[in-house]
Amino acid sequence: MKIRRTLTAAAAAAVLAPATALAAPAASAAPQASDTAARTHRTGNADRSDGAGRSCAFESDRLTVTVEGLPRELAAGGGWTPFSMTLTNTTDTPLDEVLPFLTVSSAEDVDRPYWELETEYHDPTTGKWKTFHDASPGDLFGYSALAAHRTRTLELRTHAVRTAEPGAGYALAAGDYRNADGSCGSAKESWSDFTILPVGAKPTRPATTA
């Protein structure tokens, strides 16, 4: 879908924004030729230089991302639904800076597909919910170290606004890492599809794990 391809390209640019302390890869992304390509190559390249001649590993197994509890159906105007996103360092060494990325959006042909759903992140530091609207991944989640074989789980919630157009929706979860030695990479993307139901409809399909 055109919206998914466009948003995927924007996601790549946002999630690869440079950290202040570490070397960052040069961001370059283009819309993909198909939904299949969009699912498998967020940037359109198997790897990319970090600007100092070192290669960044994309679709790396060093960092994995999973989403749990996201409903397969959301009724427009319905209440908040909690779900979670977990990032895991699968290696024997720390990842110095990890940046999560998540977008929850309509896949229909609407002017602002990401406004069809409101999604929030529960910040454990402040205890407050932070809205996704117009927030960069760095401002929303922040960069954090992830020790060897450790996980970071994000507490989230979403709902479809009352004026949301019924139809298809999706969530894209990802994560990037950078280390002080210049190594860097991205987890394989995790995609979840769901349906936005009309106002007053009763969701019948259970939540799923992506």
GROMACS elastic network, one bead per residue, 0.5 to 0.9 nm:
[ bonds ]
;  ai    aj funct       b0    kb
    1     4     6  0.53620   500
    1     5     6  0.63142   500
    1     6     6  0.87406   500
    1    34     6  0.75999   500
    1    35     6  0.63725   500
    1   107     6  0.71565   500
    1   108     6  0.84274   500
    2     5     6  0.52016   500
    2     6     6  0.61642   500
    2     7     6  0.85587   500
    2    31     6  0.87157   500
    2    34     6  0.87265   500
    2    35     6  0.85752   500
    2   107     6  0.84895   500
    2   109     6  0.83976   500
    3     6     6  0.51727   500
    3     7     6  0.60211   500
    3     8     6  0.84047   500
    3   106     6  0.85355   500
    3   107     6  0.61844   500
    3   108     6  0.74835   500
    3   109     6  0.71027   500
    3   110     6  0.87547   500
    3   113     6  0.77860   500
    4     7     6  0.51717   500
    4     8     6  0.59674   500
    4     9     6  0.86927   500
    4    35     6  0.74078   500
    4    38     6  0.78447   500
    4   105     6  0.86543   500
    4   106     6  0.87483   500
    4   107     6  0.63414   500
    4   170     6  0.84981   500
    5     8     6  0.50923   500
    5     9     6  0.64645   500
    5    10     6  0.88370   500
    5    30     6  0.87633   500
    5    31     6  0.52965   500
    5    32     6  0.57948   500
    5    33     6  0.79396   500
    5    34     6  0.74262   500
    5    35     6  0.67079   500
    5    37     6  0.89239   500
    5    38     6  0.60697   500
    6     9     6  0.53136   500
    6    10     6  0.64443   500
    6    11     6  0.86676   500
    6    30     6  0.81756   500
    6    31     6  0.55101   500
    6    32     6  0.80342   500
    7    11     6  0.59572   500
    7    12     6  0.85979   500
    7    31     6  0.82303   500
    7   103     6  0.88241   500
    8    12     6  0.63088   500
    8    13     6  0.88539   500
    8    29     6  0.88653   500
    8    30     6  0.86348   500
    8    31     6  0.70237   500
    8    32     6  0.81714   500
    8    38     6  0.66206   500
    8    39     6  0.84540   500
    8    42     6  0.62934   500
    8    43     6  0.83642   500
    8   172     6  0.82913   500
    9    12     6  0.52018   500
    9    13     6  0.65855   500
    9    14     6  0.88304   500
    9    28     6  0.88772   500
    9    29     6  0.55718   500
    9    30     6  0.54970   500
    9    31     6  0.52506   500
    9    32     6  0.77229   500
    9    38     6  0.84199   500
    9    42     6  0.67437   500
    9    43     6  0.68900   500
   10    13     6  0.52243   500
   10    14     6  0.62230   500
   10    15     6  0.86462   500
   10    29     6  0.78098   500
   10    30     6  0.85133   500
   10    31     6  0.85744   500
   11    14     6  0.51044   500
   11    15     6  0.59836   500
   11    16     6  0.84286   500
   11    42     6  0.78366   500
   11   101     6  0.78231   500
   11   102     6  0.84754   500
   11   103     6  0.80060   500
   11   172     6  0.88203   500
   12    15     6  0.54362   500
   12    16     6  0.61850   500
   12    17     6  0.88168   500
   12    27     6  0.77621   500
   12    28     6  0.79967   500
   12    29     6  0.63515   500
   12    30     6  0.88344   500
   12    42     6  0.59000   500
   12    43     6  0.59972   500
   13    16     6  0.54794   500
   13    17     6  0.65668   500
   13    27     6  0.58890   500
   13    28     6  0.68990   500
   13    29     6  0.65586   500
   13    43     6  0.83870   500
   14    17     6  0.55170   500
   14    27     6  0.88140   500
   14   101     6  0.83944   500
   14   136     6  0.66865   500
   14   137     6  0.69035   500
   14   138     6  0.86547   500
   15    18     6  0.87084   500
   15    99     6  0.71554   500
   15   100     6  0.75535   500
   15   101     6  0.60764   500
   15   136     6  0.81078   500
   15   137     6  0.63451   500
   15   138     6  0.79392   500
   15   174     6  0.82926   500
   15   175     6  0.73513   500
   15   176     6  0.69580   500
   16    19     6  0.86846   500
   16    24     6  0.76437   500
   16    25     6  0.71753   500
   16    26     6  0.81124   500
   16    27     6  0.62666   500
   16    99     6  0.85938   500
   16   176     6  0.71132   500
   17    24     6  0.75532   500
   17    25     6  0.83849   500
   17    26     6  0.87473   500
   17    27     6  0.73845   500
   17   137     6  0.87568   500
   17   138     6  0.80366   500
   18    21     6  0.86600   500
   18    22     6  0.76801   500
   18    23     6  0.72947   500
   18    25     6  0.73280   500
   18    26     6  0.85246   500
   18    27     6  0.88613   500
   19    22     6  0.57658   500
   19    23     6  0.73272   500
   19    24     6  0.66233   500
   19    97     6  0.81510   500
   19   138     6  0.84720   500
   19   143     6  0.78225   500
   19   178     6  0.84522   500
   20    23     6  0.81428   500
   20    24     6  0.87911   500
   21   180     6  0.83183   500
   22    97     6  0.83608   500
   22   178     6  0.70061   500
   22   179     6  0.70014   500
   22   180     6  0.59781   500
   22   181     6  0.85807   500
   22   182     6  0.72629   500
   23    50     6  0.67860   500
   23    51     6  0.77183   500
   23    52     6  0.81973   500
   23   178     6  0.76793   500
   23   179     6  0.82770   500
   23   180     6  0.76914   500
   23   181     6  0.87080   500
   23   182     6  0.60112   500
   23   183     6  0.87116   500
   23   184     6  0.88952   500
   24    27     6  0.85982   500
   24    50     6  0.55155   500
   24    51     6  0.71921   500
   24   178     6  0.74663   500
   24   182     6  0.80157   500
   24   184     6  0.80326   500
   25    48     6  0.70365   500
   25    49     6  0.59415   500
   25    51     6  0.58486   500
   25    52     6  0.87074   500
   25    55     6  0.87188   500
   25    56     6  0.73387   500
   25   184     6  0.79543   500
   26    48     6  0.77641   500
   26    49     6  0.69940   500
   26    50     6  0.60673   500
   26    51     6  0.62665   500
   27    43     6  0.85820   500
   27    48     6  0.88194   500
   28    43     6  0.68754   500
   28    44     6  0.87496   500
   29    32     6  0.89521   500
   29    42     6  0.75928   500
   29    44     6  0.65784   500
   29    45     6  0.85729   500
   30    42     6  0.87213   500
   30    43     6  0.67233   500
   30    44     6  0.69241   500
   31    34     6  0.87257   500
   31    38     6  0.76618   500
   31    42     6  0.87966   500
   31    43     6  0.83894   500
   31    44     6  0.82437   500
   32    35     6  0.72734   500
   32    36     6  0.85850   500
   32    37     6  0.58626   500
   32    38     6  0.53446   500
   32    41     6  0.80457   500
   32    42     6  0.82368   500
   32    43     6  0.84681   500
   32    44     6  0.70626   500
   33    36     6  0.83291   500
   33    37     6  0.64214   500
   33    38     6  0.75283   500
   34    37     6  0.51792   500
   34    38     6  0.62078   500
   34    39     6  0.86884   500
   35    39     6  0.61529   500
   35    40     6  0.87510   500
   36    39     6  0.51839   500
   36    40     6  0.64715   500
   36    41     6  0.86701   500
   37    40     6  0.52504   500
   37    41     6  0.58186   500
   37    42     6  0.81307   500
   37    44     6  0.79940   500
   38    41     6  0.55552   500
   38    42     6  0.59458   500
   38    43     6  0.84795   500
   38    44     6  0.81445   500
   39    42     6  0.68912   500
   39   172     6  0.88880   500
   39   189     6  0.68680   500
   39   190     6  0.81430   500
   39   191     6  0.72224   500
   40    44     6  0.85596   500
   40    59     6  0.81336   500
   40   188     6  0.76130   500
   40   189     6  0.71033   500
   41    45     6  0.66883   500
   41    46     6  0.75509   500
   41    58     6  0.83041   500
   41    59     6  0.79422   500
   41   188     6  0.86197   500
   41   189     6  0.83269   500
   42    45     6  0.79893   500
   42    58     6  0.87108   500
   42    59     6  0.89579   500
   42   188     6  0.88791   500
   42   189     6  0.76526   500
   43    46     6  0.81668   500
   43    47     6  0.88519   500
   43    58     6  0.86312   500
   44    47     6  0.89068   500
   45    48     6  0.68138   500
   45    58     6  0.78273   500
   46    56     6  0.87983   500
   46    57     6  0.72978   500
   46    58     6  0.58832   500
   46    59     6  0.77826   500
   47    55     6  0.62615   500
   47    56     6  0.53972   500
   47    57     6  0.52771   500
   47    58     6  0.54762   500
   47    59     6  0.87738   500
   47   185     6  0.82496   500
   48    51     6  0.87677   500
   48    54     6  0.81793   500
   48    55     6  0.54916   500
   48    56     6  0.51810   500
   48    57     6  0.73271   500
   48    58     6  0.79301   500
   48   185     6  0.88738   500
   49    52     6  0.69773   500
   49    53     6  0.56820   500
   49    54     6  0.53819   500
   49    56     6  0.58473   500
   50    53     6  0.64301   500
   50    54     6  0.56195   500
   50    55     6  0.62135   500
   50    56     6  0.63437   500
   50   182     6  0.73618   500
   50   183     6  0.79734   500
   50   184     6  0.76152   500
   51    54     6  0.71427   500
   51    55     6  0.88013   500
   52    55     6  0.86940   500
   52   182     6  0.80941   500
   54   182     6  0.69750   500
   54   183     6  0.68795   500
   54   184     6  0.86058   500
   55   182     6  0.88878   500
   55   183     6  0.72047   500
   55   184     6  0.75316   500
   55   185     6  0.84168   500
   56   178     6  0.88922   500
   56   182     6  0.88400   500
   56   183     6  0.64049   500
   56   186     6  0.79025   500
   57    60     6  0.55786   500
   57   183     6  0.83051   500
   57   184     6  0.64163   500
   57   186     6  0.64456   500
   57   187     6  0.87391   500
   58    61     6  0.88799   500
   58   176     6  0.87867   500
   58   184     6  0.85839   500
   58   185     6  0.51970   500
   58   187     6  0.66613   500
   58   188     6  0.73358   500
   59    62     6  0.88813   500
   59    63     6  0.86862   500
   59   185     6  0.75455   500
   59   186     6  0.56083   500
   59   189     6  0.74081   500
   60    63     6  0.64061   500
   60    64     6  0.79649   500
   60   185     6  0.63379   500
   60   186     6  0.57179   500
   60   187     6  0.51238   500
   60   188     6  0.63466   500
   61    64     6  0.62680   500
   61    89     6  0.86991   500
   61    90     6  0.71759   500
   61    91     6  0.86626   500
   61   186     6  0.85069   500
   61   187     6  0.64625   500
   61   188     6  0.74145   500
   62    88     6  0.81536   500
   62    89     6  0.59353   500
   62    90     6  0.52596   500
   62    91     6  0.58266   500
   62    95     6  0.88138   500
   62   185     6  0.82846   500
   62   186     6  0.83328   500
   62   187     6  0.72105   500
   63    87     6  0.67599   500
   63    88     6  0.55884   500
   63    90     6  0.61037   500
   63    91     6  0.81070   500
   63    95     6  0.87051   500
   63    98     6  0.89038   500
   63   175     6  0.74676   500
   63   176     6  0.78577   500
   63   177     6  0.77658   500
   63   185     6  0.83449   500
   63   186     6  0.69788   500
   63   187     6  0.50205   500
   63   188     6  0.79814   500
   64    86     6  0.80529   500
   64    87     6  0.56165   500
   64    88     6  0.51925   500
   64    89     6  0.68266   500
   64    90     6  0.73367   500
   64   174     6  0.82141   500
   64   175     6  0.78492   500
   64   186     6  0.86990   500
   64   187     6  0.53227   500
   64   188     6  0.66921   500
   64   189     6  0.85746   500
   64   190     6  0.89762   500
   65    85     6  0.70326   500
   65    86     6  0.56405   500
   65    88     6  0.65643   500
   65   100     6  0.87142   500
   65   173     6  0.68714   500
   65   174     6  0.61591   500
   65   175     6  0.69786   500
   65   187     6  0.66354   500
   65   188     6  0.72717   500
   65   189     6  0.72897   500
   65   190     6  0.65634   500
   66    84     6  0.83390   500
   66    85     6  0.56666   500
   66    86     6  0.52973   500
   66    87     6  0.67464   500
   66    88     6  0.86180   500
   66   173     6  0.75171   500
   66   174     6  0.86018   500
   66   189     6  0.89475   500
   66   190     6  0.64844   500
   66   209     6  0.74287   500
   66   210     6  0.60785   500
   67    70     6  0.71416   500
   67    83     6  0.74768   500
   67    84     6  0.57436   500
   67    86     6  0.64522   500
   67   173     6  0.73087   500
   67   190     6  0.73946   500
   67   191     6  0.86193   500
   67   192     6  0.80268   500
   67   208     6  0.85321   500
   67   209     6  0.58513   500
   67   210     6  0.54286   500
   68    71     6  0.89674   500
   68    83     6  0.58512   500
   68    84     6  0.53456   500
   68    85     6  0.63859   500
   68    86     6  0.82356   500
   68   207     6  0.78413   500
   68   208     6  0.64878   500
   68   210     6  0.66291   500
   69    81     6  0.85415   500
   69    82     6  0.69909   500
   69    84     6  0.64865   500
   69    85     6  0.89776   500
   69   206     6  0.87563   500
   69   207     6  0.52017   500
   69   208     6  0.58603   500
   69   209     6  0.63212   500
   70    73     6  0.87362   500
   70    81     6  0.76580   500
   70    82     6  0.73519   500
   70    83     6  0.52890   500
   70    84     6  0.76686   500
   70   157     6  0.86930   500
   70   158     6  0.85916   500
   70   171     6  0.87359   500
   70   192     6  0.79274   500
   70   194     6  0.83760   500
   70   206     6  0.88738   500
   70   207     6  0.53716   500
   70   208     6  0.61332   500
   70   209     6  0.72327   500
   70   210     6  0.85970   500
   71    74     6  0.66322   500
   71    81     6  0.76955   500
   71    82     6  0.89772   500
   71    83     6  0.82858   500
   71   194     6  0.68365   500
   71   195     6  0.87219   500
   71   203     6  0.86424   500
   71   205     6  0.74967   500
   71   206     6  0.62049   500
   71   208     6  0.64255   500
   72   192     6  0.83900   500
   72   193     6  0.68359   500
   72   195     6  0.61278   500
   72   196     6  0.86641   500
   72   203     6  0.82067   500
   72   204     6  0.86300   500
   72   205     6  0.58890   500
   72   206     6  0.62953   500
   72   207     6  0.54849   500
   72   208     6  0.67283   500
   73   194     6  0.54373   500
   73   196     6  0.58923   500
   73   197     6  0.67518   500
   73   202     6  0.87514   500
   73   203     6  0.54389   500
   73   204     6  0.73012   500
   73   205     6  0.63004   500
   73   206     6  0.78850   500
   73   207     6  0.80435   500
   74    77     6  0.87622   500
   74    78     6  0.70800   500
   74    81     6  0.85929   500
   74   159     6  0.68438   500
   74   160     6  0.63357   500
   74   194     6  0.74858   500
   74   195     6  0.62887   500
   74   197     6  0.58876   500
   74   198     6  0.87692   500
   74   201     6  0.87686   500
   74   202     6  0.85169   500
   74   203     6  0.63703   500
   75    78     6  0.52859   500
   75    79     6  0.85405   500
   75   159     6  0.79702   500
   75   160     6  0.64404   500
   75   161     6  0.85572   500
   75   162     6  0.83425   500
   75   164     6  0.88650   500
   75   166     6  0.82984   500
   75   195     6  0.83510   500
   75   196     6  0.56744   500
   75   198     6  0.57925   500
   75   199     6  0.58353   500
   75   200     6  0.67824   500
   75   201     6  0.58276   500
   75   202     6  0.68512   500
   75   203     6  0.65964   500
   76    79     6  0.89092   500
   76   116     6  0.87647   500
   76   117     6  0.87436   500
   76   159     6  0.76144   500
   76   161     6  0.53912   500
   76   163     6  0.67412   500
   76   164     6  0.56809   500
   76   165     6  0.77709   500
   76   166     6  0.74341   500
   76   196     6  0.64807   500
   76   197     6  0.59216   500
   76   198     6  0.54701   500
   76   200     6  0.74140   500
   76   201     6  0.80248   500
   77   159     6  0.74531   500
   77   160     6  0.58654   500
   77   163     6  0.73006   500
   77   164     6  0.78566   500
   77   198     6  0.84061   500
   77   199     6  0.58526   500
   77   200     6  0.76799   500
   78    81     6  0.86621   500
   78   159     6  0.62710   500
   78   160     6  0.64577   500
   78   161     6  0.73347   500
   78   162     6  0.73753   500
   78   199     6  0.75993   500
   78   200     6  0.78979   500
   79   158     6  0.82970   500
   79   159     6  0.60267   500
   79   160     6  0.81289   500
   80   118     6  0.88508   500
   80   119     6  0.87629   500
   80   157     6  0.60249   500
   80   158     6  0.54115   500
   80   160     6  0.84477   500
   81   156     6  0.84207   500
   81   157     6  0.52490   500
   81   158     6  0.53975   500
   81   159     6  0.61922   500
   82   155     6  0.75165   500
   82   156     6  0.57365   500
   82   158     6  0.66453   500
   83   154     6  0.86629   500
   83   155     6  0.65540   500
   83   156     6  0.53152   500
   83   157     6  0.57251   500
   83   158     6  0.79673   500
   84   153     6  0.66880   500
   84   154     6  0.55408   500
   84   156     6  0.54315   500
   84   157     6  0.78946   500
   85   100     6  0.89525   500
   85   102     6  0.85604   500
   85   152     6  0.82836   500
   85   153     6  0.56192   500
   85   154     6  0.51503   500
   85   155     6  0.69617   500
   85   156     6  0.75559   500
   85   173     6  0.77196   500
   86   151     6  0.66027   500
   86   152     6  0.55841   500
   86   154     6  0.62280   500
   87    98     6  0.88128   500
   87   100     6  0.76252   500
   87   146     6  0.88086   500
   87   150     6  0.85198   500
   87   151     6  0.54967   500
   87   152     6  0.52339   500
   87   153     6  0.63935   500
   87   154     6  0.84320   500
   87   174     6  0.85985   500
   87   175     6  0.74542   500
   87   187     6  0.88818   500
   88    91     6  0.89900   500
   88   146     6  0.79067   500
   88   148     6  0.88110   500
   88   149     6  0.68068   500
   88   150     6  0.58932   500
   88   152     6  0.65683   500
   88   153     6  0.86791   500
   89    92     6  0.82914   500
   89    93     6  0.83616   500
   89    94     6  0.75243   500
   89    95     6  0.71546   500
   89   146     6  0.64566   500
   89   147     6  0.69186   500
   89   148     6  0.58132   500
   89   149     6  0.50313   500
   89   150     6  0.55997   500
   89   151     6  0.63328   500
   89   152     6  0.88376   500
   90    93     6  0.87055   500
   90   148     6  0.68335   500
   90   149     6  0.50709   500
   90   150     6  0.75740   500
   90   151     6  0.88651   500
   91    94     6  0.74741   500
   91    95     6  0.86633   500
   91   147     6  0.87948   500
   91   148     6  0.55792   500
   91   149     6  0.58834   500
   91   150     6  0.89778   500
   92   147     6  0.84105   500
   92   149     6  0.65147   500
   93   147     6  0.68300   500
   93   149     6  0.80361   500
   94   145     6  0.72006   500
   94   146     6  0.57832   500
   94   149     6  0.82330   500
   94   150     6  0.88024   500
   94   179     6  0.84516   500
   95    98     6  0.66988   500
   95   144     6  0.87345   500
   95   145     6  0.57848   500
   95   146     6  0.51886   500
   95   147     6  0.62931   500
   95   148     6  0.73723   500
   95   177     6  0.64755   500
   95   178     6  0.67770   500
   95   179     6  0.60110   500
   95   184     6  0.89530   500
   96   143     6  0.89596   500
   96   144     6  0.72038   500
   96   146     6  0.65463   500
   96   147     6  0.80659   500
   96   177     6  0.72643   500
   96   178     6  0.61324   500
   96   180     6  0.66883   500
   97   143     6  0.55770   500
   97   144     6  0.51159   500
   97   146     6  0.72148   500
   97   176     6  0.81892   500
   97   177     6  0.54248   500
   97   178     6  0.52242   500
   97   179     6  0.62996   500
   97   180     6  0.85770   500
   98   142     6  0.84404   500
   98   143     6  0.54140   500
   98   144     6  0.53090   500
   98   145     6  0.59614   500
   98   146     6  0.67830   500
   98   175     6  0.68644   500
   98   176     6  0.56771   500
   98   178     6  0.66762   500
   98   179     6  0.89112   500
   99   137     6  0.71394   500
   99   138     6  0.68228   500
   99   141     6  0.72350   500
   99   142     6  0.65564   500
   99   143     6  0.50023   500
   99   144     6  0.69383   500
   99   174     6  0.86855   500
   99   175     6  0.55120   500
   99   176     6  0.52666   500
   99   177     6  0.63102   500
   99   178     6  0.87803   500
  100   137     6  0.67248   500
  100   138     6  0.81886   500
  100   141     6  0.67004   500
  100   142     6  0.80350   500
  100   143     6  0.79225   500
  100   173     6  0.77103   500
  100   174     6  0.61099   500
  100   176     6  0.66080   500
  100   177     6  0.88494   500
  101   136     6  0.89668   500
  101   137     6  0.57852   500
  101   138     6  0.87476   500
  101   141     6  0.81804   500
  101   172     6  0.78990   500
  101   173     6  0.56859   500
  101   174     6  0.50118   500
  101   175     6  0.54328   500
  101   176     6  0.80427   500
  102   137     6  0.78275   500
  102   171     6  0.70416   500
  102   172     6  0.55517   500
  102   174     6  0.63812   500
  102   175     6  0.84081   500
  103   114     6  0.76731   500
  103   119     6  0.83756   500
  103   132     6  0.81839   500
  103   170     6  0.82346   500
  103   171     6  0.55601   500
  103   172     6  0.53322   500
  103   173     6  0.67195   500
  104   113     6  0.89673   500
  104   114     6  0.65119   500
  104   117     6  0.69014   500
  104   118     6  0.81365   500
  104   119     6  0.69851   500
  104   158     6  0.81274   500
  104   169     6  0.75906   500
  104   170     6  0.59229   500
  104   172     6  0.66085   500
  104   173     6  0.87462   500
  105   108     6  0.89688   500
  105   112     6  0.89678   500
  105   113     6  0.55270   500
  105   115     6  0.73956   500
  105   116     6  0.67514   500
  105   117     6  0.62286   500
  105   118     6  0.88298   500
  105   168     6  0.89836   500
  105   169     6  0.56515   500
  105   170     6  0.55946   500
  105   171     6  0.63233   500
  105   172     6  0.85921   500
  106   109     6  0.82523   500
  106   110     6  0.79593   500
  106   112     6  0.85744   500
  106   114     6  0.62098   500
  106   115     6  0.81624   500
  106   116     6  0.61056   500
  106   117     6  0.72041   500
  106   164     6  0.82972   500
  106   165     6  0.81470   500
  106   166     6  0.88698   500
  106   167     6  0.76578   500
  106   168     6  0.61738   500
  106   170     6  0.63877   500
  106   171     6  0.88273   500
  106   195     6  0.87602   500
  106   196     6  0.79100   500
  107   110     6  0.81713   500
  107   113     6  0.67052   500
  107   114     6  0.89342   500
  107   167     6  0.75276   500
  107   168     6  0.53086   500
  107   170     6  0.66529   500
  108   113     6  0.70606   500
  108   165     6  0.74658   500
  108   166     6  0.82322   500
  108   167     6  0.64145   500
  108   168     6  0.62499   500
  108   169     6  0.73562   500
  109   112     6  0.86786   500
  109   113     6  0.75110   500
  110   113     6  0.55768   500
  110   116     6  0.84964   500
  110   165     6  0.78669   500
  111   115     6  0.88741   500
  112   115     6  0.55390   500
  112   116     6  0.71390   500
  113   116     6  0.54498   500
  113   117     6  0.78261   500
  113   164     6  0.89130   500
  113   169     6  0.88884   500
  114   117     6  0.59888   500
  114   118     6  0.77280   500
  114   133     6  0.80767   500
  115   118     6  0.64266   500
  115   133     6  0.75687   500
  115   160     6  0.87491   500
  115   161     6  0.80309   500
  115   164     6  0.83325   500
  116   159     6  0.87458   500
  116   160     6  0.59589   500
  116   161     6  0.58148   500
  116   162     6  0.85145   500
  116   163     6  0.73708   500
  116   165     6  0.73661   500
  117   158     6  0.67260   500
  117   159     6  0.55899   500
  117   161     6  0.56951   500
  117   164     6  0.73059   500
  118   131     6  0.75168   500
  118   132     6  0.73899   500
  118   133     6  0.77445   500
  118   157     6  0.83344   500
  118   158     6  0.54838   500
  118   159     6  0.55503   500
  118   160     6  0.63444   500
  118   161     6  0.68402   500
  119   130     6  0.85746   500
  119   131     6  0.62189   500
  119   132     6  0.57985   500
  119   133     6  0.80038   500
  119   156     6  0.72393   500
  119   157     6  0.56891   500
  119   159     6  0.67093   500
  119   160     6  0.88268   500
  120   129     6  0.58766   500
  120   130     6  0.52806   500
  120   132     6  0.57150   500
  120   133     6  0.87128   500
  120   155     6  0.86839   500
  120   156     6  0.57052   500
  120   157     6  0.54483   500
  120   158     6  0.63750   500
  121   128     6  0.82578   500
  121   129     6  0.53970   500
  121   130     6  0.51408   500
  121   131     6  0.65810   500
  121   132     6  0.74722   500
  121   140     6  0.76109   500
  121   141     6  0.78666   500
  121   154     6  0.71649   500
  121   155     6  0.60548   500
  121   157     6  0.67492   500
  122   125     6  0.88719   500
  122   126     6  0.84585   500
  122   127     6  0.65250   500
  122   128     6  0.57399   500
  122   130     6  0.62907   500
  122   154     6  0.73856   500
  122   155     6  0.54784   500
  122   156     6  0.60213   500
  122   157     6  0.81874   500
  123   126     6  0.56676   500
  123   127     6  0.54117   500
  123   128     6  0.55830   500
  123   129     6  0.60978   500
  123   130     6  0.68592   500
  123   140     6  0.86123   500
  123   141     6  0.78036   500
  123   154     6  0.83439   500
  123   155     6  0.79615   500
  124   127     6  0.50197   500
  124   128     6  0.74713   500
  124   154     6  0.88749   500
  124   155     6  0.86117   500
  125   128     6  0.81438   500
  126   129     6  0.85367   500
  129   156     6  0.85312   500
  130   133     6  0.89667   500
  130   135     6  0.89866   500
  130   140     6  0.69454   500
  131   134     6  0.83431   500
  131   135     6  0.74539   500
  131   140     6  0.79057   500
  132   135     6  0.54172   500
  132   136     6  0.79736   500
  132   137     6  0.86025   500
  132   140     6  0.70454   500
  133   136     6  0.87678   500
  135   138     6  0.81203   500
  135   139     6  0.61548   500
  135   140     6  0.59267   500
  136   139     6  0.52498   500
  136   140     6  0.60226   500
  136   141     6  0.84896   500
  137   140     6  0.50087   500
  137   141     6  0.57324   500
  137   142     6  0.68726   500
  137   143     6  0.88390   500
  138   141     6  0.56072   500
  138   143     6  0.63511   500
  139   142     6  0.56540   500
  139   143     6  0.88712   500
  141   144     6  0.87200   500
  141   154     6  0.86411   500
  143   177     6  0.89529   500
  145   177     6  0.89163   500
  146   149     6  0.82569   500
  146   150     6  0.63182   500
  146   151     6  0.69892   500
  146   152     6  0.74029   500
  147   150     6  0.54063   500
  147   151     6  0.80038   500
  148   151     6  0.87589   500
  160   163     6  0.81396   500
  160   164     6  0.61276   500
  160   196     6  0.71412   500
  160   197     6  0.88458   500
  161   164     6  0.52979   500
  162   165     6  0.86995   500
  162   198     6  0.85412   500
  162   199     6  0.65268   500
  163   199     6  0.82693   500
  164   167     6  0.89300   500
  164   196     6  0.75972   500
  164   197     6  0.87164   500
  164   198     6  0.80307   500
  164   199     6  0.86142   500
  165   196     6  0.72626   500
  165   197     6  0.81462   500
  165   198     6  0.74789   500
  166   195     6  0.74325   500
  166   197     6  0.50478   500
  166   198     6  0.54243   500
  166   199     6  0.86018   500
  167   194     6  0.86669   500
  167   195     6  0.56201   500
  167   196     6  0.51026   500
  167   197     6  0.67565   500
  167   198     6  0.86190   500
  168   193     6  0.73657   500
  168   194     6  0.61259   500
  168   196     6  0.60513   500
  168   197     6  0.89708   500
  169   192     6  0.85235   500
  169   193     6  0.58688   500
  169   194     6  0.51249   500
  169   195     6  0.55933   500
  169   196     6  0.65112   500
  170   191     6  0.70110   500
  170   192     6  0.54489   500
  170   194     6  0.57532   500
  170   195     6  0.81668   500
  171   190     6  0.80366   500
  171   191     6  0.57358   500
  171   192     6  0.50472   500
  171   193     6  0.64798   500
  171   194     6  0.81899   500
  172   189     6  0.68570   500
  172   190     6  0.58589   500
  172   192     6  0.66627   500
  172   193     6  0.89961   500
  173   188     6  0.88625   500
  173   189     6  0.58670   500
  173   190     6  0.50297   500
  173   191     6  0.64629   500
  173   192     6  0.84333   500
  174   186     6  0.74169   500
  174   187     6  0.60243   500
  174   188     6  0.66859   500
  174   190     6  0.63437   500
  174   191     6  0.89205   500
  175   185     6  0.86662   500
  175   186     6  0.57182   500
  175   187     6  0.54721   500
  175   188     6  0.80724   500
  175   189     6  0.79233   500
  176   184     6  0.74826   500
  176   185     6  0.57243   500
  176   187     6  0.63207   500
  177   183     6  0.83577   500
  177   184     6  0.54127   500
  177   185     6  0.54975   500
  177   186     6  0.62502   500
  177   187     6  0.83518   500
  178   181     6  0.84232   500
  178   182     6  0.67734   500
  178   183     6  0.59223   500
  178   185     6  0.67348   500
  179   182     6  0.54997   500
  179   183     6  0.53921   500
  179   184     6  0.61851   500
  180   183     6  0.73680   500
  181   184     6  0.88946   500
  186   189     6  0.84584   500
  187   190     6  0.87647   500
  190   210     6  0.62726   500
  191   210     6  0.64707   500
  192   208     6  0.83315   500
  192   209     6  0.80473   500
  192   210     6  0.57124   500
  193   210     6  0.89332   500
  197   200     6  0.82065   500
  197   201     6  0.60817   500
  197   202     6  0.80306   500
  197   203     6  0.75701   500
  198   201     6  0.56797   500
  199   202     6  0.89133   500
  203   206     6  0.81800   500
